[in-house]
Amino acid sequence: MYLDKFTRDFYDFIVKNFPKEEHAFVFGPYSPQYIFDANNQQVLFVTKGHIKQFLEENPIVMQWAKECKLIIINGVFGNEHFMRYLPSGALHKTYLFFWGGDMYSLREKVKWTSFKKRLNQAYRKFIIRHAAGVINLIQGDKEALCDICKPKGKFFVAAMANNTVNNKIFDTCENIKKQDMPIRIMLGNSATPSNFHREALAFLSKYKDEDIEILCTLSYGSESYKNEVIAAGKNIFGNKFVPITEYMSKEEYFAILATAKIGVFYNDRQQGMGNINALLRMGSKVYLRKDTAMWNNFLLEKGYKIFDAHSIKKLSFSEFINFSEEEAMKNQRIHREVSSLDAYLKQWNEVFNSIQ
């Protein structure tokens, strides 16, 4: 499993709700700030070095791969290269669990002069086509993946299940009052170009003389892109543009999100689901692009009341911020239903039972 800030919650969900003895975990690449449960004999972390070297030093992994019924590559950001060294036939019992960026990066055109990148992309597509199954966060990602490389295996939709942890924080944050003046607007989720921050800042610029504050999460992603967004935001909004550049605890971060009346996500792909879910749960008005899989996921499949980000260009400020208490409560109710522990258990039982 890819090791980052989302990893621990998913691990806890599995070990708390499924038989521990039936699951073993290999986490990588090595990130010391995310290490946990290091003394558990069924948990290993890929330290610095080549995958082949790691497997030679930890032969138990090859034993797990031979004896297990299912391998899940959770976060396909490079860990799929393990398949080069695992026993023959391992791919035919492997599911790939895509988070978003790992899948949509396959849309990028690779220059013909970059042989190594072309070879790597071709290998990834081969793995995807021939894996036993694919797990996506939302249905629309499945359709997008089929357009890219047409997988032959089974398909599942399942959550990272971190909302089982987040829901407890949301219960507390629901009591936090929305900030009236200035009105807080949350823009984007990370310092990645797929957020299209500058385009969003451009159409939000007509509100620059209103009593607003734009919060912009830039605590992970590209350093150079982060600096470009900060420069653009400050240029248009001055001190009304407030970049969030440091990591903070979930409790601190969600407490800030709870004060935002509006969330604007101009991402051109599935991204920022944690932020979007948090804002919906806490009664904020959320704008998404209609041309993304997230629009179908939140509006058509789950029934949330969301708004088209493209429409902001035509809206007066009062129209932009208007959101009834009834609409907010509807979104909160839906979130409690679709993000419950029972809902997540149903999804993952379907995954695990598929190998019986």
C-alpha positions as CSV (number, residue, x, y, z in Angstrom):
1,M,0.0,0.0,0.0
2,Y,1.1,3.5,-0.8
3,L,2.4,5.2,2.4
4,D,1.1,8.6,3.1
5,K,-1.4,10.6,5.3
6,F,-4.4,8.4,4.2
7,T,-2.7,5.1,5.0
8,R,-3.2,4.8,8.7
9,D,-7.0,5.2,8.7
10,F,-7.5,2.6,6.0
11,Y,-5.2,0.2,7.9
12,D,-7.2,0.7,11.1
13,F,-10.4,0.1,9.3
14,I,-9.2,-3.2,8.0
15,V,-7.7,-4.6,11.2
16,K,-10.7,-3.4,13.3
17,N,-13.4,-4.9,11.1
18,F,-11.8,-8.0,9.5
19,P,-9.8,-10.9,10.9
20,K,-6.3,-9.6,11.5
21,E,-4.7,-13.0,10.8
22,E,-6.1,-12.9,7.3
23,H,-4.3,-9.7,6.3
24,A,-0.7,-8.7,5.9
25,F,0.6,-5.3,4.8
26,V,3.5,-3.9,2.9
27,F,3.8,-0.1,2.9
28,G,6.0,2.1,0.7
29,P,7.8,4.2,-0.4
30,Y,9.5,4.8,2.9
31,S,8.2,8.0,4.7
32,P,9.3,8.0,8.4
33,Q,6.6,10.5,9.5
34,Y,3.9,7.9,8.5
35,I,5.4,4.8,10.2
36,F,3.0,3.0,12.6
37,D,2.5,-0.4,14.2
38,A,6.1,-1.3,13.3
39,N,6.3,-4.2,15.7
40,N,3.4,-6.1,14.1
41,Q,4.9,-9.1,12.3
42,Q,2.4,-8.8,9.5
43,V,3.3,-5.2,8.8
44,L,6.4,-4.3,6.8
45,F,7.7,-1.0,5.5
46,V,9.7,-0.7,2.3
47,T,12.9,1.2,3.4
48,K,15.1,3.1,1.0
49,G,16.4,0.9,-1.8
50,H,15.3,-1.2,-4.7
51,I,12.2,-3.4,-4.5
52,K,14.3,-6.5,-5.4
53,Q,16.6,-5.8,-2.5
54,F,13.6,-5.3,-0.1
55,L,12.2,-8.7,-1.2
56,E,15.5,-10.4,-0.7
57,E,15.8,-9.0,2.8
58,N,12.2,-9.9,3.6
59,P,11.5,-13.4,2.1
60,I,8.2,-13.5,4.0
61,V,6.7,-11.2,1.4
62,M,7.2,-13.9,-1.3
63,Q,5.7,-16.4,1.0
64,W,2.6,-14.2,1.5
65,A,2.3,-13.6,-2.2
66,K,2.4,-17.4,-2.9
67,E,-0.1,-18.4,-0.2
68,C,-2.6,-15.5,-0.2
69,K,-5.9,-15.6,-2.1
70,L,-5.8,-11.9,-3.0
71,I,-3.2,-9.1,-3.4
72,I,-4.4,-5.5,-3.4
73,I,-2.0,-2.8,-4.7
74,N,-3.5,0.1,-2.8
75,G,-2.5,3.4,-4.4
76,V,-0.9,2.7,-7.8
77,F,1.8,5.2,-7.6
78,G,4.7,2.9,-8.3
79,N,4.0,-0.1,-6.0
80,E,2.7,-1.9,-9.1
81,H,6.4,-2.6,-9.9
82,F,6.4,-5.2,-7.2
83,M,4.6,-7.4,-9.8
84,R,8.0,-7.7,-11.7
85,Y,9.4,-9.8,-8.8
86,L,6.4,-11.6,-7.3
87,P,5.7,-15.3,-8.1
88,S,4.3,-16.3,-11.5
89,G,0.6,-15.9,-11.6
90,A,0.4,-13.3,-8.9
91,L,-1.1,-10.7,-11.3
92,H,-4.1,-13.0,-11.8
93,K,-5.0,-12.6,-8.1
94,T,-4.2,-8.9,-7.9
95,Y,-6.6,-6.0,-7.6
96,L,-5.5,-2.5,-8.3
97,F,-7.0,0.2,-6.0
98,F,-6.8,3.6,-7.6
99,W,-7.0,6.8,-5.6
100,G,-7.3,9.3,-8.5
101,G,-4.0,10.9,-9.4
102,D,-2.4,7.5,-10.0
103,M,-5.0,6.7,-12.7
104,Y,-5.5,10.1,-14.3
105,S,-1.7,10.5,-14.8
106,L,-2.1,7.8,-17.5
107,R,-3.9,10.4,-19.7
108,E,-0.7,12.5,-19.9
109,K,1.1,12.3,-23.2
110,V,4.7,11.1,-22.9
111,K,7.3,12.5,-25.3
112,W,8.7,10.0,-27.7
113,T,12.2,11.1,-26.6
114,S,11.5,9.9,-23.1
115,F,12.0,6.1,-23.6
116,K,12.0,5.3,-19.9
117,K,8.7,7.1,-19.2
118,R,7.1,5.5,-22.3
119,L,8.3,2.1,-21.1
120,N,7.0,2.7,-17.6
121,Q,3.6,3.8,-18.9
122,A,3.3,0.8,-21.2
123,Y,4.1,-1.5,-18.3
124,R,1.5,0.2,-16.0
125,K,-1.2,-0.2,-18.7
126,F,-0.3,-3.9,-19.2
127,I,-0.7,-4.5,-15.4
128,I,-4.0,-2.7,-15.4
129,R,-5.4,-4.7,-18.4
130,H,-4.4,-8.1,-17.0
131,A,-5.0,-7.6,-13.3
132,A,-7.7,-9.7,-11.7
133,G,-9.6,-6.6,-10.7
134,V,-9.8,-2.9,-10.3
135,I,-11.1,-0.9,-7.4
136,N,-12.2,2.8,-7.8
137,L,-13.4,5.4,-5.4
138,I,-16.3,6.3,-7.6
139,Q,-18.2,4.8,-10.5
140,G,-17.1,7.6,-12.9
141,D,-13.4,6.6,-12.4
142,K,-14.2,3.2,-13.8
143,E,-15.5,4.7,-16.9
144,A,-12.5,7.0,-17.3
145,L,-10.1,4.1,-16.8
146,C,-11.9,2.0,-19.5
147,D,-11.3,4.9,-21.9
148,I,-7.6,4.8,-21.1
149,C,-6.7,1.2,-21.2
150,K,-9.7,-1.2,-21.0
151,P,-9.1,-3.5,-18.0
152,K,-10.2,-7.1,-18.4
153,G,-10.8,-7.9,-14.7
154,K,-13.6,-7.4,-12.2
155,F,-14.7,-3.9,-11.2
156,F,-15.5,-2.6,-7.7
157,V,-16.3,0.7,-6.1
158,A,-15.0,1.1,-2.5
159,A,-14.0,4.0,-0.3
160,M,-10.8,4.6,1.5
161,A,-13.0,4.3,4.6
162,N,-11.3,7.2,6.4
163,N,-14.6,8.8,7.1
164,T,-15.2,6.2,9.8
165,V,-12.6,8.2,11.7
166,N,-13.6,11.6,10.2
167,N,-17.3,11.2,11.2
168,K,-16.4,11.5,14.9
169,I,-14.7,14.8,14.2
170,F,-17.5,16.0,12.0
171,D,-20.0,15.5,14.8
172,T,-18.0,18.0,16.8
173,C,-17.4,20.4,13.9
174,E,-21.1,20.6,13.1
175,N,-21.5,22.8,16.2
176,I,-18.9,25.4,14.8
177,K,-20.7,28.5,13.5
178,K,-20.1,29.5,9.9
179,Q,-18.1,32.7,9.7
180,D,-20.4,35.6,8.6
181,M,-18.0,38.4,8.1
182,P,-15.8,37.9,6.2
183,I,-17.5,35.1,4.4
184,R,-15.0,32.2,4.0
185,I,-14.6,30.5,0.7
186,M,-12.5,27.2,0.5
187,L,-10.7,26.9,-2.9
188,G,-9.2,23.6,-4.1
189,N,-7.5,20.9,-2.1
190,S,-3.8,20.8,-2.9
191,A,-0.9,22.4,-4.8
192,T,-1.5,20.4,-8.0
193,P,-2.3,21.9,-11.4
194,S,-5.4,19.8,-11.8
195,N,-7.0,22.2,-9.3
196,F,-6.9,24.9,-11.9
197,H,-6.5,27.5,-9.2
198,R,-5.7,30.4,-11.4
199,E,-8.7,29.9,-13.6
200,A,-10.9,29.8,-10.5
201,L,-9.3,32.9,-9.0
202,A,-10.0,34.7,-12.3
203,F,-13.7,34.1,-12.2
204,L,-13.9,34.7,-8.4
205,S,-12.1,38.0,-8.9
206,K,-15.4,39.9,-9.5
207,Y,-16.1,39.4,-5.8
208,K,-12.8,40.9,-4.6
209,D,-14.5,44.0,-3.2
210,E,-16.9,41.9,-1.1
211,D,-16.3,41.0,2.5
212,I,-14.7,37.6,1.8
213,E,-11.7,35.5,2.8
214,I,-10.4,32.8,0.4
215,L,-8.8,29.9,2.1
216,C,-6.6,27.8,-0.2
217,T,-5.1,24.5,0.9
218,L,-1.6,24.1,-0.6
219,S,0.0,22.0,2.1
220,Y,1.1,19.2,-0.3
221,G,1.9,18.9,-4.0
222,S,4.3,21.0,-6.2
223,E,6.3,23.6,-4.4
224,S,6.7,25.7,-7.6
225,Y,3.0,25.5,-8.4
226,K,2.1,26.4,-4.8
227,N,4.2,29.6,-5.1
228,E,2.5,30.5,-8.4
229,V,-0.9,30.1,-6.9
230,I,0.0,32.2,-3.8
231,A,1.4,35.0,-6.1
232,A,-1.8,34.9,-8.2
233,G,-4.1,34.9,-5.2
234,K,-2.3,37.7,-3.5
235,N,-2.2,39.8,-6.6
236,I,-6.0,39.7,-7.0
237,F,-7.3,39.5,-3.5
238,G,-4.4,40.8,-1.4
239,N,-4.8,39.8,2.3
240,K,-8.2,38.3,1.6
241,F,-6.3,35.4,0.1
242,V,-5.1,33.0,2.8
243,P,-3.0,30.1,1.7
244,I,-2.8,27.0,4.1
245,T,0.7,25.8,3.5
246,E,1.4,23.7,6.6
247,Y,0.1,20.3,7.6
248,M,-2.2,20.3,10.7
249,S,-4.1,17.7,12.6
250,K,-7.5,16.6,11.2
251,E,-9.2,18.2,14.1
252,E,-7.6,21.5,13.4
253,Y,-8.1,21.4,9.7
254,F,-11.8,20.3,9.8
255,A,-12.5,23.0,12.4
256,I,-11.3,25.6,9.8
257,L,-13.3,23.9,7.0
258,A,-16.4,24.1,9.3
259,T,-16.2,28.0,9.2
260,A,-16.3,28.1,5.4
261,K,-19.7,28.8,3.9
262,I,-18.6,28.0,0.3
263,G,-16.3,25.4,-1.3
264,V,-15.1,25.8,-4.9
265,F,-13.4,22.9,-6.6
266,Y,-12.4,23.5,-10.2
267,N,-10.5,20.3,-10.5
268,D,-10.8,18.6,-13.9
269,R,-10.8,15.1,-12.3
270,Q,-11.7,13.1,-9.2
271,Q,-9.7,14.9,-6.5
272,G,-10.2,16.4,-3.1
273,M,-12.9,14.0,-2.1
274,G,-12.0,14.3,1.6
275,N,-12.4,18.1,1.5
276,I,-15.6,17.9,-0.5
277,N,-17.2,15.3,1.8
278,A,-16.2,17.3,4.9
279,L,-17.8,20.5,3.5
280,L,-21.0,18.7,2.6
281,R,-21.2,17.1,6.0
282,M,-20.7,20.5,7.7
283,G,-23.4,22.2,5.7
284,S,-21.4,24.3,3.3
285,K,-22.4,25.1,-0.3
286,V,-20.2,23.2,-2.8
287,Y,-19.4,24.0,-6.4
288,L,-17.9,21.3,-8.7
289,R,-17.3,21.1,-12.4
290,K,-20.1,19.3,-14.3
291,D,-17.6,17.7,-16.7
292,T,-16.0,15.5,-14.0
293,A,-16.8,12.1,-12.6
294,M,-17.3,13.8,-9.2
295,W,-20.4,15.7,-10.4
296,N,-22.2,12.4,-11.3
297,N,-21.0,10.8,-8.0
298,F,-22.3,13.5,-5.7
299,L,-25.4,14.7,-7.6
300,L,-26.8,11.9,-9.7
301,E,-25.7,8.8,-7.7
302,K,-25.9,10.1,-4.1
303,G,-28.4,13.0,-4.5
304,Y,-26.4,15.8,-2.9
305,K,-27.4,19.4,-3.6
306,I,-24.3,20.7,-5.4
307,F,-23.7,23.6,-7.9
308,D,-21.9,24.0,-11.2
309,A,-18.6,25.8,-10.8
310,H,-18.9,27.0,-14.4
311,S,-22.0,29.0,-13.5
312,I,-20.1,31.2,-11.0
313,K,-19.1,33.5,-13.9
314,K,-22.8,34.5,-14.3
315,L,-23.8,34.8,-10.6
316,S,-24.1,37.9,-8.5
317,F,-22.5,37.7,-5.1
318,S,-25.8,37.1,-3.3
319,E,-26.6,34.3,-5.7
320,F,-23.1,32.8,-5.3
321,I,-23.4,32.5,-1.5
322,N,-27.2,31.8,-1.2
323,F,-27.8,28.3,0.3
324,S,-30.8,27.4,2.4
325,E,-30.7,25.6,5.7
326,E,-33.0,22.9,4.2
327,E,-30.4,22.2,1.4
328,A,-27.6,22.1,3.9
329,M,-29.5,19.7,6.2
330,K,-30.3,17.4,3.2
331,N,-26.6,17.1,2.4
332,Q,-25.7,16.4,6.0
333,R,-28.3,13.6,6.1
334,I,-27.1,12.0,2.9
335,H,-23.5,12.1,4.1
336,R,-24.4,10.3,7.3
337,E,-26.0,7.6,5.3
338,V,-23.4,7.0,2.5
339,S,-20.4,7.4,4.8
340,S,-21.5,5.1,7.6
341,L,-19.4,2.2,8.8
342,D,-22.1,-0.2,7.5
343,A,-21.8,1.3,4.0
344,Y,-18.1,0.9,3.9
345,L,-18.2,-2.7,5.3
346,K,-20.7,-3.6,2.5
347,Q,-18.3,-2.3,-0.1
348,W,-15.2,-4.1,1.2
349,N,-17.1,-7.3,2.0
350,E,-18.0,-7.4,-1.7
351,V,-14.3,-7.0,-2.6
352,F,-13.1,-9.7,-0.2
353,N,-16.0,-12.1,-0.9
354,S,-15.3,-12.0,-4.6
355,I,-12.3,-14.4,-4.1
356,Q,-14.3,-17.1,-2.4
